């Protein structure tokens, strides 16, 4: 079982990733006021989505909550489709982490006079993440989560340090407080913010593993996790943007002149993505296992075979899926040198799906039934309010997903 502190650490580390390096660029595109407002708004929506997951878990047996189980009691015919979407989203992020490591580490070693290749570092990265990727629970990943969060702290220090010493003034462009560049820029950068808060894929696992299985305990964990993430995002976004103004690029750490501190910052990013890999790999594997088990159960009818299927799931299936997924992510990272466009589709649509769309539609459907919830007891008026909030979150998620897809199609065509 996991403490509330450990759960917060895992959720924060799931949310914080290399995408936060693009937040100063979002400030450039949206202006300071709108960007901060957008971060706070997306953060609040994420809190609502995570709280809805807690509500949904009350309809499922303790310790077994998952998107798959939620789908089985609401839209059983679509359970495999939803799990496939989650698996592809999380697996795509895992591949991007390996690509980032392969791109940045040669730059780090070249600063010290050693020339290395992309292949070498992707291979070494796989060797590092493989042992952690076999863990079955998030609680066992607490240590690497702390290491990854240490990298985030260092990145914060680097960005804040350069802002206060003012060594980027000569590179700084104009500062936009109120005005956004244009509507297209706001639309194109909003998915960056939405994706930055995404930790819903690990929320059900956190619910299953927490010691304090009360609504109050879950609420404290959720609010703490999102508050910490939002504070980091506003700090990096604001200080990074004020350092370079409208000349800021889409990767803040690459803007600074080569020196030991910034080289160490690049290394910190590599640590961050490598130790975040297992946290993304975990929900991807769980979703794949759900899909495989679903097909196995459909193909099996007698009780003895069902018991054998369960045993296979807990032993060989876990190992097989882990090995195959690790090898596939390694091969894709070697083959695909740039995943920016792919992840903008997978990430933006996947983030809105797991954070807003799925919790919204599941909670709305369950609140419209007479099924018993073991965690929360609501009267008729409270259920009506919950249905309204759930439907609102569902609609917002759909709109954001459509906007993200439209912008990406526009980018391809132009």
C-alpha positions in Angstrom: 0.0 0.0 0.0 1.1 3.6 -0.7 1.1 6.6 1.5 -0.4 9.9 0.4 3.0 11.5 0.1 4.2 8.7 -2.2 1.1 9.0 -4.3 1.6 12.7 -4.7 5.2 12.2 -5.8 4.1 9.6 -8.4 1.3 11.8 -9.8 3.4 14.9 -9.9 6.2 13.0 -11.7 3.6 11.6 -14.1 2.4 15.1 -15.0 5.8 16.9 -15.1 7.7 16.0 -18.2 9.8 17.4 -21.0 6.7 19.2 -22.3 7.1 21.9 -19.6 10.1 23.2 -21.5 7.7 24.5 -24.2 5.6 26.5 -21.7 7.6 29.7 -22.1 6.7 29.4 -25.8 3.0 29.1 -24.8 3.4 32.4 -22.9 4.9 34.0 -26.0 1.9 32.8 -28.1 -0.8 33.6 -25.6 0.5 36.6 -23.6 1.3 36.4 -19.9 -2.2 36.9 -18.5 -4.0 34.5 -20.8 -1.2 31.8 -20.4 -1.4 31.9 -16.6 -5.2 31.9 -16.8 -5.0 28.9 -19.2 -2.7 27.0 -16.8 -5.0 27.6 -13.9 -8.1 26.7 -15.9 -6.6 23.5 -17.2 -5.4 22.7 -13.8 -8.9 23.0 -12.3 -10.4 20.9 -15.1 -7.8 18.3 -14.4 -8.7 18.3 -10.7 -12.4 17.8 -11.6 -11.4 14.9 -13.9 -9.4 13.2 -11.2 -12.1 13.6 -8.7 -14.6 12.1 -11.1 -12.2 9.1 -11.4 -12.5 8.7 -7.6 -16.3 8.8 -7.9 -16.1 6.2 -10.7 -13.9 3.9 -8.6 -16.7 3.6 -6.0 -18.7 1.5 -8.5 -15.8 -0.9 -8.9 -14.4 -3.5 -6.5 -11.7 -2.1 -4.2 -8.2 -2.4 -5.7 -9.5 -3.1 -9.2 -10.3 0.3 -10.5 -9.2 1.0 -14.1 -10.5 2.7 -17.3 -11.2 -0.8 -18.6 -13.4 -1.8 -15.6 -15.2 1.6 -15.8 -15.9 1.0 -19.4 -17.1 -2.6 -18.8 -19.9 -1.3 -16.5 -20.9 1.7 -18.8 -20.0 0.9 -22.4 -18.7 -2.7 -22.4 -18.6 -3.0 -26.2 -16.1 -0.1 -26.4 -13.8 -1.2 -23.5 -11.1 -2.5 -25.9 -11.2 0.7 -28.0 -10.7 2.9 -24.9 -7.9 0.8 -23.6 -6.2 0.8 -27.0 -6.3 4.6 -27.0 -4.7 4.8 -23.6 -2.1 2.3 -24.5 -1.1 4.1 -27.7 -0.9 7.4 -25.9 1.3 6.2 -23.1 3.4 4.1 -25.3 4.0 7.0 -27.7 5.2 9.1 -24.9 7.6 6.4 -23.8 9.1 6.3 -27.3 9.5 10.1 -27.3 11.4 9.9 -24.0 14.0 7.6 -25.7 14.2 9.9 -28.7 14.9 12.9 -26.4 17.6 11.0 -24.5 19.2 10.0 -27.9 19.2 13.6 -29.0 20.4 15.4 -25.9 23.1 13.0 -24.5 25.5 13.4 -27.5 25.3 17.2 -26.9 26.1 16.7 -23.2 29.1 14.5 -23.9 30.4 16.7 -26.7 30.6 19.6 -24.2 33.2 17.5 -22.3 35.0 16.6 -25.5 33.6 13.2 -26.2 31.7 12.4 -29.4 29.0 9.8 -29.0 26.2 8.6 -31.2 22.4 8.6 -30.9 22.2 4.8 -31.1 24.6 4.4 -28.2 22.4 6.6 -25.9 19.1 5.1 -26.9 20.6 1.6 -26.2 22.0 2.7 -22.8 18.7 4.4 -22.0 16.9 1.1 -22.7 19.3 -0.7 -20.4 18.5 1.8 -17.6 14.7 1.8 -17.9 14.2 -1.9 -18.5 14.6 -3.2 -14.8 12.1 -0.5 -13.6 9.6 -1.3 -16.4 8.9 -4.8 -15.0 7.4 -3.5 -11.7 3.8 -4.3 -11.4 2.8 -1.4 -9.1 3.4 2.3 -8.9 4.4 2.2 -5.2 7.6 0.3 -6.2 8.5 3.3 -8.4 8.6 5.8 -5.6 12.5 6.0 -5.6 12.8 6.8 -9.3 10.0 9.3 -9.0 12.0 11.2 -6.4 15.1 11.2 -8.6 13.0 12.5 -11.6 11.5 15.2 -9.4 15.0 16.3 -8.4 15.7 16.9 -12.1 12.6 19.1 -12.2 13.9 21.1 -9.3 17.2 21.6 -11.0 15.6 22.8 -14.2 13.6 25.3 -12.1 16.8 26.5 -10.5 18.5 27.0 -13.9 15.6 29.0 -15.5 15.1 31.1 -12.4 18.8 31.7 -11.9 19.3 33.0 -15.5 16.2 35.2 -15.1 17.5 36.9 -12.0 21.1 37.4 -13.1 19.8 38.9 -16.4 22.4 37.3 -18.7 19.8 36.9 -21.4 18.8 40.6 -21.7 20.7 41.0 -25.0 18.6 38.2 -26.5 15.3 39.3 -25.1 12.5 40.5 -27.4 9.3 42.3 -26.6 7.1 41.2 -23.7 3.4 40.7 -24.3 1.3 40.9 -21.1 -2.2 41.1 -22.4 -2.2 40.4 -26.1 -1.9 37.0 -27.8 -0.2 36.6 -31.1 -3.4 35.4 -32.8 -6.2 32.9 -32.4 -4.3 30.1 -34.2 -1.3 30.5 -31.8 -3.6 30.2 -28.8 -5.3 27.1 -30.2 -2.0 25.5 -31.2 -0.4 26.0 -27.7 -3.3 25.1 -25.5 -2.8 21.4 -26.0 0.7 21.9 -24.6 -0.8 23.0 -21.3 -3.5 20.3 -21.3 -0.9 17.6 -21.9 1.3 19.1 -19.2 -1.2 18.2 -16.5 -2.0 14.7 -17.7 -1.6 12.2 -14.9 -5.1 10.5 -15.2 -3.6 7.4 -16.7 -2.1 6.6 -13.3 -4.9 7.9 -11.1 -6.8 4.6 -10.9 -3.6 2.7 -10.0 -3.0 5.3 -7.3 -6.5 4.9 -6.0 -6.0 1.1 -5.8 -2.7 1.3 -4.0 -3.4 4.2 -1.5 -3.6 3.3 2.2 -6.1 6.1 3.0 -9.1 5.0 0.8 -11.3 7.9 1.7 -12.7 10.7 -0.4 -10.9 13.2 1.8 -7.6 11.4 1.3 -8.0 11.2 -2.4 -9.0 14.9 -2.6 -6.0 15.9 -0.7 -3.7 14.0 -3.0 -5.3 15.3 -6.1 -5.3 19.0 -5.1 -1.7 18.8 -3.8 -0.5 17.1 -7.0 -2.1 19.6 -9.4 -1.2 22.6 -7.2 2.5 21.6 -7.2 2.4 21.0 -11.0 0.7 24.3 -11.7 3.2 26.2 -9.5 6.1 24.7 -11.5 4.4 25.5 -14.8 3.7 29.1 -14.0 7.2 29.6 -12.6 9.1 28.0 -15.6 6.7 29.6 -18.2 6.8 33.1 -16.7 10.6 33.3 -15.9 11.5 31.6 -19.1 9.4 34.0 -21.2 10.6 37.1 -19.3 14.2 36.0 -19.9 13.8 35.9 -23.7 10.5 37.7 -24.5 9.1 37.0 -27.9 12.4 35.6 -29.0 11.9 32.5 -26.9 11.9 29.1 -28.7 9.9 26.0 -28.1 12.6 24.5 -25.8 13.7 26.8 -23.1 16.9 24.9 -22.1 18.3 25.1 -25.6 18.1 28.9 -25.5 20.9 29.4 -23.1 24.6 29.7 -24.1 26.7 26.5 -23.7 28.1 26.3 -20.2 28.4 23.8 -17.5 25.1 24.7 -15.8 23.0 24.4 -19.0 24.8 21.2 -20.0 23.9 19.8 -16.6 20.3 21.1 -17.3 20.2 19.0 -20.5 21.4 16.0 -18.5 18.7 16.7 -15.9 16.1 16.5 -18.7 17.5 13.2 -19.8 17.2 11.9 -16.2 13.7 13.3 -16.0 12.4 11.5 -19.1 14.2 8.2 -18.4 12.8 8.0 -14.9 9.4 9.0 -16.2 9.5 6.2 -18.8 8.4 3.5 -16.3 5.5 5.7 -15.0 4.2 5.9 -18.6 5.0 2.3 -19.4 3.0 1.1 -16.5 -0.5 2.3 -17.7 0.4 1.3 -21.3 1.1 -2.3 -20.2 -2.0 -2.4 -18.0 -4.2 -1.4 -20.9 -2.6 -3.9 -23.2 -3.1 -6.7 -20.6 -6.7 -5.7 -20.3 -7.1 -6.0 -24.1 -5.4 -9.4 -24.2 -7.4 -10.7 -21.2 -10.6 -9.5 -22.8 -10.0 -11.6 -25.9 -8.8 -14.6 -23.8 -12.0 -14.5 -21.7 -14.2 -14.3 -24.9 -12.5 -17.3 -26.2 -12.7 -19.3 -23.0 -15.9 -20.5 -21.3 -15.2 -23.2 -18.7 -14.2 -22.3 -15.2 -10.9 -24.3 -15.2 -9.7 -22.5 -18.3 -10.6 -19.2 -16.8 -8.4 -19.9 -13.7 -5.6 -20.9 -16.0 -6.1 -17.7 -18.0 -5.8 -15.6 -14.8 -2.6 -17.5 -13.8 -1.2 -16.8 -17.2 -2.1 -13.1 -16.9 -0.3 -12.8 -13.5 2.8 -14.5 -14.7 3.7 -15.1 -18.3 1.4 -12.4 -19.8 3.0 -9.7 -17.7 6.5 -10.7 -18.8 5.6 -11.2 -22.5 3.9 -7.8 -22.9 6.7 -6.1 -21.0 9.5 -7.6 -23.2 7.7 -7.0 -26.5 6.7 -3.4 -25.6 10.3 -2.6 -24.5 11.8 -4.0 -27.7 9.2 -2.2 -29.9 9.8 1.1 -28.2 13.6 0.7 -28.7 13.1 0.0 -32.4 10.7 2.9 -32.9 13.0 5.3 -31.1 15.9 4.3 -33.4 13.7 4.6 -36.5 11.8 7.8 -35.8 14.2 10.7 -35.3 11.4 13.2 -34.7 8.1 12.4 -33.0 6.9 16.0 -32.6 4.1 15.7 -35.1 3.1 12.2 -34.0 3.0 13.1 -30.4 1.1 16.3 -31.0 -1.7 14.0 -32.4 -1.3 11.2 -29.9 -0.5 13.5 -26.9 -3.1 16.1 -27.4 -6.0 13.8 -28.2 -4.8 11.2 -25.7 -4.4 13.7 -23.0 -7.9 15.1 -23.5 -9.3 11.6 -23.7 -7.9 10.3 -20.4 -8.2 13.6 -18.5 -11.6 14.9 -19.6 -13.5 12.8 -22.1 -13.5 9.4 -20.5 -13.9 10.5 -16.8 -16.7 12.9 -18.0 -18.7 10.4 -20.0 -18.2 7.5 -17.5 -19.2 9.7 -14.4 -22.2 11.1 -16.3 -23.4 7.6 -17.2 -22.9 6.2 -13.8 -24.6 9.1 -12.0 -27.6 8.5 -14.2 -28.0 4.9 -12.8 -29.2 3.4 -9.5 -25.9 1.5 -9.1 -24.5 1.6 -5.5 -21.3 3.7 -5.0 -19.2 2.4 -2.1 -17.3 5.7 -1.7 -19.8 8.5 -2.2 -23.5 8.8 -1.3 -25.3 11.6 -3.3 -28.9 12.8 -3.1 -30.9 13.6 -6.3 -29.8 17.3 -6.4 -26.1 16.4 -6.0 -26.4 13.7 -8.7 -27.9 16.3 -11.1 -25.0 18.7 -10.4 -22.5 15.9 -10.9 -24.1 15.0 -14.2 -23.8 18.6 -15.4 -20.1 18.9 -14.4 -19.3 15.6 -16.0 -21.0 16.5 -19.2 -19.3 19.9 -19.3 -15.9 18.2 -18.8 -16.8 15.8 -21.6 -17.7 18.6 -24.0 -14.6 20.6 -23.2 -12.5 17.6 -23.9 -14.1 17.0 -27.2 -13.6 20.7 -28.2 -9.9 20.6 -27.2 -9.4 17.4 -29.1 -11.0 18.7 -32.3 -9.0 21.9 -32.0 -5.7 20.0 -31.6 -6.4 17.7 -34.5 -7.5 20.7 -36.7 -4.3 22.6 -35.9 -2.1 19.7 -36.6 -3.8 19.0 -40.0 -3.3 22.7 -40.8 0.4 22.4 -39.9 0.8 19.3 -42.2 -1.0 21.0 -45.1 1.2 24.2 -44.7 
